[in-house]
Amino acid sequence: MTQEAGKKPARVVVADDQTVVREGIVMLLGLLPGLEVVGAAGDGDEAVRLVAELAPDVVLMDLRMPRCDGVEATRRIRSEHPGTQVVVLTTYADDESLFPALRAGARGYLTKDAGGDEIVRAVESVLSGEAGLSPGIQRRLLERLSEPAPGPGEAPVAETPDGLTARECEVLVLIAEGLSNQEIARRLHVSTATVKTHINNLFAKTGLKGRAQAVRYAYAKGLVRPPER
């Protein structure tokens, strides 16, 4: 793929908390046509700061980072700096990673086994107003969209109590297991700020006040089974 004559390279910020991975991505991008790396961040907070400072065209965003994860950083960037697009570049392609990132405003989503040409195409796609999704991610989206909706009178699949999301239920179960916010963050590979947001949301939806009530609620709703005697 050759860069068009006179066309400015896309200015890119790389965000990944693993130094070796981040430096490897920066090195790879430096060899690709049409891309110029202008900054590199070790977490979501730093990525947001660099976007405010450098106004890049695109951020290549990892998802699971300390302090501020990729989903929250994407949401902040798209809200505060709409001129910068976000392409997720992550190890994870599961629904719990994919759909929150897209809802937060990411226009592209690649896994880290993507080749250089695929990265360039994704960046070019999002800058032209299209989606930059790898073929595997496109298939996953189509599969999700083609899943049949529940019929009249049928309960939705994996129904959760009080409108809790799957992630909020997961956090609730971990609270019931006695984990602290920091331990939950490590278990889920998200920031403690993200955990606090999930807890605030689930408390608001359920009317719970405090962790003791949350534990009782988790048992009452069958999210956690009492230990066998």
Stockholm file with secondary structure:
# STOCKHOLM 1.0

chainA/1-229         MTQEAGKKPARVVVADDQTVVREGIVMLLGLLPGLEVVGAAGDGDEAVRLVAELAPDVVLMDLRMPRCDGVEATRRIRSEHPGTQVVVLTTYADDESLFPALRAGARGYLTKDAGGDEIVRAVESVLSGEAGLSPGIQRRLLERLSEPAPGPGEAPVAETPDGLTARECEVLVLIAEGLSNQEIARRLHVSTATVKTHINNLFAKTGLKGRAQAVRYAYAKGLVRPPER
#=GR chainA/1-229 SS CCCCTTCCCEEEEEECSCHHHHHHHHHHHHTSTTEEEEEEESSHHHHHHHHHHHCCSEEEECSCCSSSCHHHHHHHHHHHCTTSEEEEEESCCSHHHHHHHHHHTCCEEEETTCCHHHHHHHHHHHHTTSCEECHHHHHHHHHHHHSCCCCTTCCCTTCCGGGCCHHHHHHHHHHHTTCCHHHHHHHHTSCHHHHHHHHHHHHHHHTCCSHHHHHHHHHHTTSSCCCCC
#=GC SS_cons         CCCCTTCCCEEEEEECSCHHHHHHHHHHHHTSTTEEEEEEESSHHHHHHHHHHHCCSEEEECSCCSSSCHHHHHHHHHHHCTTSEEEEEESCCSHHHHHHHHHHTCCEEEETTCCHHHHHHHHHHHHTTSCEECHHHHHHHHHHHHSCCCCTTCCCTTCCGGGCCHHHHHHHHHHHTTCCHHHHHHHHTSCHHHHHHHHHHHHHHHTCCSHHHHHHHHHHTTSSCCCCC
//
